[in-house]
Amino acid sequence: MEKSLFFEALPLSVRIGTKPSERAFPQKVLLSGECRLAKGPRHSDALSATVDYERLLNELRSCAEPTEFSLLERLADHIVDRLMEVFPGIDAVKITLWKDPAPVPFPVGRVGVTAFDTRDSWSRKPETSL
């Protein structure tokens, strides 16, 4: 049986944008995602047998909020890398990021980026620097 942990619209305060004026102050970025969990013991009621979602949400905030990036795509890479590094109980992760409000001169519900990676694929990636 596969199990996933999900979260929706976690607010983050991030310095992000392609212009220095955009990065001068933190902007509201919303983060939703789903983490496929590694197979663990069935019928366990122990927190140690899964990924603690409060710890995961705190980790997401602490990894994203002190950063500064030009693109949501790079922030997504950073977040996926952190989740894979810190939580060995995650087999795959899919996240969606968007600015609120959208930084376009016309009405749109939301526009952003979605990133997906699996533990196998992620572990074979070469190291890159920020």
N, C-alpha and C positions, 0 to 999 in steps of 0.2 A: 504494500500500500504506500503510495506517495503522499507526503504531507508538505504543505507550504505555509509559511508565515507571511502575512501581508500587512501593509500599512498604507494609509491614504492621506494625502495632503499634509504631510509634516511640514510646518513652516520653518524655514531657515533664513537667516540674515547673512547675506553673502555679498562681498565686494566682487562684482562681476560686470563685464561689459567690454566692448571693443574700443571704447574711448576712455581716456583717463577721467573725464568728467563723470562717466557712468560708474567708475570704480571709486570715486571720491567718497561715497557713502554706501553703506550696506543696502542692498535691495532685498525685497521679499522674494524668495524662491520657494516653490512648493515641491515636495518630493513624495512620490508614491512608488510602491514597489512590492515585489513578491520574491521571497526566497524559498527555493525548493530545498527541503531538509534532507540530509543524509539519512539513510535507513538506520533507525535505532530500534531499541527493544520495543516490541508491541505491548500495548496495555500498560505502559509505564506511566506513573503519575509523578515522576521525579523531575524537577526542573533541570537537573544535571543531565537528563537524557535528551534534551532538546536545546534550542536556542532561546535564551531569555529575551523576549521582545523589548522589555524596558531597557536592558543593557544595549541591545541593538539600536534602539532609537537614540539613546544617549550617545552612542558611538557615532552615529550618523551626524548628529549635531556638532559634536566636538571635532569631527574631521572636516566638516564643510564650512563652519562659521568662521574660523580664523584664516581661511584661505582667500586668495585673490586670483581670479582667472578671467581671461577674455571671453571664453566660450563656454556655454552650457555643456557642450560635448566633452571638453576637457575635465570639467567638474564631475561629469558622469563617470569618466574613466577613474578619476581619483576616488570616488565613492565606491565603485565596484571593487577596485583594488583593496581598499580598506576593509570592506566586508569579507573578502576572501582571505585576507591576511589574519584578521582577528577572530573569525568564526569558522573553524574547521568543520563544523556541523552543517555548513551551507554547501550544497552541491551545485546550485545554479542560482543566479540572481537576475532579475529584470527590474529596472528602475525607470521612472519617468520624471523629468524635471521641467518646470516652466516658471517664468517670471510672472508675478502678479502685482500689477496689471501687465499685460503683454506690451512689449516696447514697440508697438507699431501704431501708425497714425490713423487707425480705423478700428471699429469694434470687431473683436474676435473673442470667442470663449476662452481659448488658450492655445498657445503655440509653444513648442518646446522640443525636447529630445528624449528618446527612449534608448536605453542601452541594455544589452543582454549578454551574459557570459556564463559558461559552465566551469566547474572546478577543473576538469581535464584540459579544456582550452586555455584557461587562465594560467594554469601551472606551466604550460609550454611557451608562454610569451617571454620574449627577451626583456630584460630590465631596461627601463627608460628613465630619464630624469625629468624633473619638472622644468 
